[in-house]
């Protein structure tokens, strides 16, 4: 029997229908409003809220620019490093349910110690302390930081339970304390957005931080409800802009010459500090600079934050006589043959105090001598008389200012100091004339010395050669020789060269620079020995070693190409260790750059094209001119040569001839200089590596063997065993 349905039970009243319709309408209107006006949800709009629930944005950090030397050798760059961590919580399991924490402390400690180069007890202590303190994970301090890819691989091979790594980018300096004050160092800093930047704190790293750091990019991608990236989902990438690369004027080979010489001097002298710089005399390029104490920027093991080149100020001593004499000569009133009585000179006090007597370093003097002789002998009284009878104390100050003393040079390093050349009384002007009572910096001396090498025109020192975009290769900045101003006439400069030559190469064996003399070299310059003022006691130190010894010079004499400045503070026994330091560097640079002493009696020749000519004929032709010849291969025809055509060579120079029958056999390179070995190997067309500097003493492939691998050549300096106590 079919049941009858009572329809009255499902009947909806009219008011309910009206209310329902009204609520539905309100909902529609509200939804439209939210869509049109992007209603806020908390601090965000609903559109952004929805978007952010389904997308994420990650910052892409740029690569910091690389710092190179002038030859493209890396001095500072970013490298990947790893930090070792150990999981200790027994709640950790991997995706397969296996334990993923350090369970066997003893075994883990023993195995890690073999890779990290520490004792197992050091590792064990860290792990045990972490477990006792219920740490989820621990790091291993300095012993577990900055690990290389190779170290990570070695640890991975151990397959240790609970051992893992975090990946970092760090700044790496492959040469350690090599020109570290110039290059500087970096630290990691977090900005307001939480981005971790490698940031320069000293030297080029600091000065050019904005150039090196680059710009961040970002990647935006879709994610699922669990926060994971959706495969094949929408993605937008704004690439980071890597920092620009900086090429310095530093030549790593010359830097190494200075580095080795300075450290030999430091080790021998036990001095408070030693410094030395080399500059291209014709351009103002800093070719090398080294000082002690130094630091390794990888470790930042600094004992001083003072950069000696631009920040260290001290009384320079008699090297200032160069510029005192230059001032007098340029005035037109100087007569080098004028005589005076050396030894001492007394000044009546200008402020009501006691009379003051100054003296030559040789207190008894040398009797009646000329001003020219006084320069070679480094007579203080000569300068004192000049600053009274030839020029005024006001003239001297004006000259010092014109030469760049008392002001910053504007060199590319922060925290440069101007020094102090202020004085008031005549006695103060006299002492200023021989470098006491005033302060200067090494970079000021280098700048002022350029005027002597460039016929009176002073050049601005610089250390950044160019800046390049690493992506496009475009050169963004190219620096070059900058003439500051002309500070002396040509006649003055020629006279100064003569005086500086008399210090080293003159007839007077009592000259203060006689120990710098070397056969075949024509270094010119001026020595300095300055007393050190003790500000705590208000007087000059008086111990036998309480001096700053210095040297300002250049070579070759007639047309200087290299300027050298060196100084050493308080070496033991009062011995001047600068002499062997300067001579060693001069010899090495001369050979490396093939600088010919222009005043030598050696004949010069213009290199001709020898291609396709008979080897025997060319060899005889060159040897008759006293030119050394090296023949590569046993063929009869020349197919390549060094030097190239139109280069200038001199007697005793080396010419390399490659023949048409070179069989890729190794030759004996023992005794050849760095430059010679480099050019020979390049002409041979083989893969090679030069280690050290100076002269070849070892090669990885013996003479006569076929070259199948990279040739490694080892070089070392010839030590100059020379010390001289009698130097002022």
Secondary structure, DSSP 8 states (H G I E B T S, - for coil): ------GGGG---HHHHHHHHHHHHHHHHHHHHHHHHT-EETTEEHHHHHHHHHEEEEEE------EE-TTS-EEEEEEEEEEEEEE--TT-B-TTS-B-S---HHHHHHHHHHHHTS-HHHHHHHHHHHHHTT-SEEE-GGGGSSB-HHHHHHHHHT--TTEEEEEEEEEE-TTSSTTHHHH--EEEEE-TTS-EEEEE-SHHHHHTHHHHH-B-EEEEEEB-TTS-B-TT--EEEE--B---EEEES--HHHHHHHHHHHHHHHHHH--SEEEEEEEETTT-BEEEEEEES---TTTT--S----TTTT--B--GGGGHHHHHHHHHHTT---TT-EEE-SEEEE--SSSS--EEEE-SSTT--SEEEHHHHHHTT-HHHHHHHHHHTS-HHHHHHHHHHTTTTS----SSSS----B----SHHHHHHHHTT-S-BB-HHHHHHHHHHHHTTTEEE--B-EEEEE-TTT--EEEE----EEEE-S-HHHHHHHHHHHHHHHHSS-TTSTTGGG--TT---EEEEEEEE-EETTTTEE--STT-EEEEEEEEESSTT--EEEEEEEES-GGG-BTHHHHHHHHHHHHHHHTT---TTSS--EEE----TTSBHHHHHHHHHTTT-EEEEESS-SBEEEEES-TT-EEETT-EEEEEETT--SB----TT-BHHHHHHHHHHHT--EEEESSSEEEEESS-TTSB--S-EEEEEE-------BSS--
